[in-house]
Amino acid sequence: MTYCFYICVCLCLVIFQTTIIPHISLFNNFYDLLVPFIIYLGLFRSARESIPFILVLGFLMDNLSGAPFGLYVTTYFWLFIIVKLVIRYLHARNNILLLFIVAAGVLMENIIFIASVSIQGPDLQFSAITIRTVIFQILWAVCTGFFFLIFFNHIHKKLEKWFNEIIAEKTKII
């Protein structure tokens, strides 16, 4: 049931990110919507349950994006690992942490992307547009990331409760 939830959420996020967001000018500099989901997995789900899904999701995004192979797998994996390390020392339910952790994740994703481009050659320089885009993505993440995390957690808990009730009714009938 959990993996079905993950697949549905990621499919909806990828479709929304690739078909709807590019056509709304307000969201020109919006961040990767899978980052809050990866952070949600790191904050609220177990590593055993999440890592296989993160690797498959990263592989899927590598194939869909046309980015260098392994870029999204690496980014999502390290983002997940860092979130798991952070919650060892900070409380995962802390609203201040939830407010800024998505922004930190977006920053980390952009740093990995910029580092992978800069490895290709020393003569590549980043323009002010790149820096401006990263800043807008971080601002968007600060404004919306908290709500994504709360939404994912709330929906997952409701679906688990509903699924457990169905299982309990079926076992009671038998």
C-alpha positions in Angstrom: 0.0 0.0 0.0 2.8 2.4 0.9 4.6 1.8 -2.5 1.3 2.5 -4.3 1.0 5.8 -2.4 4.6 6.6 -3.4 4.0 5.8 -7.0 0.8 7.9 -7.2 2.3 10.9 -5.5 5.5 10.9 -7.6 3.5 10.3 -10.8 1.2 13.3 -10.0 4.2 15.5 -9.0 6.1 14.6 -12.2 3.0 15.3 -14.4 2.3 18.5 -12.6 5.9 19.6 -12.8 6.3 18.8 -16.5 2.9 19.8 -17.9 1.3 22.5 -15.8 4.1 24.5 -14.1 5.9 25.5 -17.4 2.7 27.1 -18.7 2.1 29.4 -15.6 4.5 32.3 -15.7 4.4 32.8 -12.0 6.1 29.4 -11.5 9.0 30.0 -14.0 11.6 29.5 -11.4 9.9 26.8 -9.4 12.0 24.0 -7.8 12.0 20.3 -8.4 8.8 19.1 -6.7 10.3 15.7 -5.9 12.7 17.3 -3.4 9.9 17.8 -0.8 8.8 14.2 -1.3 12.4 12.9 -0.8 12.7 15.0 2.3 9.3 13.7 3.5 10.6 10.1 3.1 13.8 11.0 5.0 11.8 12.7 7.8 8.9 10.3 8.3 9.6 7.0 6.7 12.2 4.2 7.3 15.4 3.9 5.2 14.5 0.3 4.4 11.2 1.4 2.9 12.5 4.5 1.2 15.9 3.8 -0.4 14.8 1.4 -3.1 12.1 3.8 -4.1 14.5 6.8 -4.1 16.9 4.9 -6.3 14.2 4.0 -8.8 12.8 7.5 -8.8 16.3 9.0 -9.4 16.8 6.6 -12.2 13.4 7.6 -13.7 14.2 11.3 -13.4 17.7 10.7 -15.0 15.9 9.1 -18.0 13.2 11.8 -18.2 15.4 14.8 -17.8 18.2 14.2 -20.2 20.7 15.1 -17.5 24.0 13.2 -17.2 23.3 9.7 -16.0 23.2 9.3 -12.3 22.8 13.0 -11.5 19.3 12.6 -10.0 20.1 9.2 -8.4 23.0 10.8 -6.6 21.2 14.0 -5.7 18.1 12.2 -4.3 20.2 9.6 -2.4 22.5 12.1 -0.7 19.5 14.4 0.1 17.8 11.4 1.8 21.0 10.5 3.7 21.6 14.1 4.9 18.0 14.3 6.1 18.4 11.1 8.0 21.6 12.4 9.6 19.9 15.8 10.5 17.0 14.1 12.3 19.4 12.2 14.5 20.2 15.6 16.2 17.0 17.6 15.5 13.4 16.7 16.1 11.6 15.8 12.9 8.3 17.3 14.0 9.9 20.7 14.7 8.0 23.3 12.5 11.1 25.5 12.2 13.1 22.6 10.8 10.2 21.7 8.4 10.1 25.3 7.2 13.8 25.4 6.2 14.7 21.8 5.4 13.1 21.9 1.9 14.9 25.1 1.1 18.2 23.5 2.2 17.4 20.5 0.1 16.7 22.7 -3.0 20.0 24.5 -2.3 21.8 21.2 -2.1 20.2 19.9 -5.3 21.3 23.1 -7.1 24.9 22.9 -5.7 25.1 19.3 -7.0 23.8 20.3 -10.4 26.2 23.3 -10.6 29.1 21.2 -9.5 28.3 18.6 -12.1 28.3 21.2 -14.8 31.5 22.9 -13.6 33.3 19.5 -13.7 32.8 19.5 -17.5 35.2 22.3 -18.0 36.9 25.2 -16.2 35.8 27.8 -18.8 32.1 27.5 -17.9 30.9 30.4 -15.9 27.5 31.0 -14.2 25.5 34.0 -15.1 23.5 36.2 -12.8 20.4 34.4 -14.2 21.6 31.1 -12.7 22.1 32.7 -9.3 18.8 34.5 -9.6 17.0 31.2 -10.5 18.5 29.4 -7.5 17.5 32.2 -5.1 13.9 32.2 -6.5 13.8 28.4 -6.1 15.0 28.7 -2.5 12.3 31.4 -1.8 9.6 29.2 -3.3 10.9 26.3 -1.2 10.7 28.4 2.0 7.1 29.4 1.1 5.7 26.1 0.0 8.0 23.3 1.2 6.4 23.1 4.7 2.9 22.7 3.2 4.1 19.9 0.9 5.6 18.0 3.8 2.5 18.4 6.0 0.3 17.4 3.0 2.3 14.2 2.2 2.3 13.2 5.9 -1.4 13.9 6.4 -2.5 12.0 3.3 -0.2 9.0 4.0 -1.6 8.7 7.6 -5.2 8.9 6.3 -4.6 6.2 3.7 -2.8 3.9 6.2 -5.7 4.4 8.6 -8.3 3.7 5.9 -6.4 0.7 4.7 -6.0 -0.7 8.2 -9.8 -0.3 8.8 -10.5 -2.2 5.6 -8.1 -5.0 6.7 -9.8 -5.1 10.1 -13.3 -5.4 8.6 -12.2 -8.2 6.3 -10.6 -10.2 9.1 -13.7 -9.6 11.3 -15.9 -11.0 8.6 -13.8 -14.1 8.2 
